[in-house]
Amino acid sequence: MQIAPAFKAPTRLLMGPGPSNAAAEVLAAMSQPLVGHLDPVFVKMMEELKGMLRAVFLTRNEMTFPVSGTGSAGMEFCFVNLIEPGDEVIVGVNGVFGTRMVEVAERCGARVTKVESGWGNIIAPQQIAEALRNVSKPKLVALVHAETSTGALTPVEEISKLVHDAGALLLLDTVTSLGGCPVRIDEWNVDAVYSGTQKCLSCPPGLSPVSLNARALEVARRRRTKVQSWYLDVNLLASYWGQERVYHHTAPISMNYALHAALRLVLEEGLENRWRRHKQNHLALKSALAAIGLDLASQEGHQLWQLNAIRVPQSVDEAEVRRRLLNDFNIEIGAGLGPLKGKIWRVGLMGETSSRENVQLFLSAFCQVLNECGRKTDPTAALAALK
């Protein structure tokens, strides 16, 4: 067998739906020497990780830590711990990840009620209110806060009150929102939340920050049946991430180094400053797109700052635009999914990638490619609109 040459990754500007570019400090952190996953030095770092994650989630929940796995593992963690066969669950579906929530909940044996909106639109509070009236004993309501597949941001506070008035738990997907726009777990009274490292935290994919409040933990501890996943059972993980430090699994050491470095950068910048940066760069891009006759496909007034769903103009081959951006300019953007396939480009402005310089680089390349693909576009007008 011929051995493959050493892999050398190209330098890309990652402006798709994730991952985003990671800071040099984060990548450097991953190259540090390995220690054992029960080494006192690593255990101390675990405590620091938990504290920084609480600060970023804006929560005091003790059970806040990174699950060893991507954001989808965080999704499964929340469902398998909180849901038992026969439980009634309401899931908001307005994109790919609401659809995935339904799939995971059904695999847990839940009786699922879907609350659906068109892709690009939010899940409205009145939709949840109606579903709660029609479900006899709802145990959990699950929502995607920032729907990565469409660029829509669903408001949480009013829905949270409706959910708790009905005696149910609220589960929130913040994979794309955490670190890029306001996420206030305690203030919004969210019972369970999960996220991912590779979006606005600008860390490589591989960990899923999660947080359960006391109410959710009590549900997990008082189950009638065992959690269907041994690996994701919070009752076991609590002994590793808690004070006992009982061996559970070998944590991905280097990924935790990276998350530690990434969270430090988030907190050094400050959450409010970081949110403001994402908002300003989104608005700048939106203004420039308007100047060249393009708009966003997601619902006005509820558009994500960190993920921009640009509507593809008629007669333009959206896949060819993406191909040329990648091959000619080393810029990655994302395609539409599901009913939006071929209809949008997903342009991420997440974490390290969210800068005015990157907006300008993208616009210059994007306008050139559009012109080459037969759609007359004035780059001067786009760049002038940024000022």
Disulfide bonds with the S-S distance in Angstrom:
none
